[in-house]
Amino acid sequence: ADPLEALVVTAGYEVVATASLAINGEQLVRQLRPDVVVIENDLIGETGFESLPHLREASPSTQGLLIVTEDWTPVDVGSTGAFAFVTWRRLGELVDELDEIHHFVHLK
């Protein structure tokens, strides 16, 4: 199984779908309207950063969590269109960010 998926499931979250291409992810987000989408920046075709606006258009209530390489730093998290971003080296922070997003989404 995918270690990223295993981490999310172990933390108590349900993985409703996975996609390897940004366009497929956009279609899934439009159909399923998940609370959160975890997206890797290093995708084939559009990067995760480039696809975030399309995902937000597909489902405005879905929050994005972007996974980036160590050397990638945006001006600020808000400039990515993501709720938050984590690096592969600090992937353990993903669960903390998911918990924060869960809390944020359910306070609305």
C-alpha positions as CSV (number, residue, x, y, z in Angstrom):
1,A,0.0,0.0,0.0
2,D,1.0,3.6,-0.5
3,P,2.8,4.9,2.6
4,L,1.1,8.3,2.4
5,E,-2.3,6.7,2.3
6,A,-1.3,4.4,5.2
7,L,-0.3,7.5,7.2
8,V,-3.6,9.2,6.6
9,V,-5.7,6.1,7.4
10,T,-3.6,5.3,10.5
11,A,-4.4,8.9,11.7
12,G,-8.1,8.1,11.5
13,Y,-9.0,9.7,8.2
14,E,-10.8,8.0,5.3
15,V,-9.2,8.0,1.8
16,V,-12.1,8.3,-0.6
17,A,-10.0,8.2,-3.8
18,T,-6.5,8.6,-5.2
19,A,-5.3,9.9,-8.6
20,S,-1.9,10.0,-10.2
21,L,-2.6,12.8,-12.7
22,A,-3.8,16.3,-11.8
23,I,-6.7,16.1,-14.3
24,N,-8.0,12.9,-12.8
25,G,-7.7,14.4,-9.3
26,E,-9.8,17.4,-10.5
27,Q,-12.5,15.1,-11.8
28,L,-12.6,13.2,-8.5
29,V,-12.7,16.4,-6.4
30,R,-15.6,17.6,-8.5
31,Q,-17.5,14.3,-8.0
32,L,-16.7,13.6,-4.4
33,R,-16.2,17.1,-2.9
34,P,-13.9,15.9,-0.1
35,D,-13.1,18.0,2.9
36,V,-9.4,17.8,2.2
37,V,-7.3,16.9,-0.8
38,V,-3.6,16.0,-0.2
39,I,-1.6,16.8,-3.3
40,E,2.0,16.2,-4.2
41,N,3.7,19.1,-5.9
42,D,5.7,16.8,-8.1
43,L,3.0,15.5,-10.5
44,I,3.2,14.5,-14.1
45,G,1.8,17.4,-16.2
46,E,0.6,20.2,-13.9
47,T,2.4,20.6,-10.6
48,G,0.3,20.3,-7.4
49,F,0.8,24.1,-7.0
50,E,-0.5,24.8,-10.5
51,S,-3.5,22.5,-10.1
52,L,-4.7,23.9,-6.7
53,P,-6.8,26.7,-8.3
54,H,-8.5,24.1,-10.5
55,L,-9.3,21.9,-7.5
56,R,-10.7,24.9,-5.7
57,E,-12.9,25.7,-8.7
58,A,-14.1,22.1,-8.8
59,S,-15.0,22.2,-5.1
60,P,-14.7,25.5,-3.3
61,S,-15.2,24.0,0.1
62,T,-12.3,21.5,-0.3
63,Q,-9.1,22.5,1.5
64,G,-5.8,21.7,-0.2
65,L,-2.8,20.3,1.7
66,L,0.3,20.5,-0.6
67,I,3.4,18.2,-0.2
68,V,6.5,19.7,-1.5
69,T,10.3,19.0,-1.7
70,E,12.7,20.5,0.8
71,D,13.9,23.2,-1.5
72,W,10.5,24.5,-2.5
73,T,9.3,27.6,-0.6
74,P,6.4,29.8,-1.7
75,V,6.3,33.4,-0.5
76,D,3.6,32.3,1.9
77,V,1.2,29.4,2.3
78,G,-1.7,31.6,1.2
79,S,0.0,32.3,-2.1
80,T,-0.3,28.6,-3.0
81,G,-4.0,28.4,-2.5
82,A,-3.4,25.6,0.0
83,F,-4.5,25.5,3.6
84,A,-1.0,24.3,4.4
85,F,2.1,22.6,3.0
86,V,4.5,20.0,4.4
87,T,7.8,18.6,3.1
88,W,8.5,15.0,2.5
89,R,11.2,15.0,5.1
90,R,8.7,16.3,7.7
91,L,5.8,14.2,6.5
92,G,4.8,13.4,10.1
93,E,3.5,17.0,10.2
94,L,0.9,16.0,7.7
95,V,-1.3,14.4,10.4
96,D,-1.1,17.7,12.5
97,E,-2.1,19.7,9.5
98,L,-5.0,17.3,8.7
99,D,-6.2,17.6,12.3
100,E,-6.1,21.4,12.0
101,I,-8.0,21.3,8.7
102,H,-10.6,19.0,10.2
103,H,-11.1,21.3,13.1
104,F,-11.3,24.4,10.7
105,V,-13.8,22.7,8.3
106,H,-16.1,21.5,11.1
107,L,-16.1,24.9,12.8
108,K,-17.7,26.6,9.7
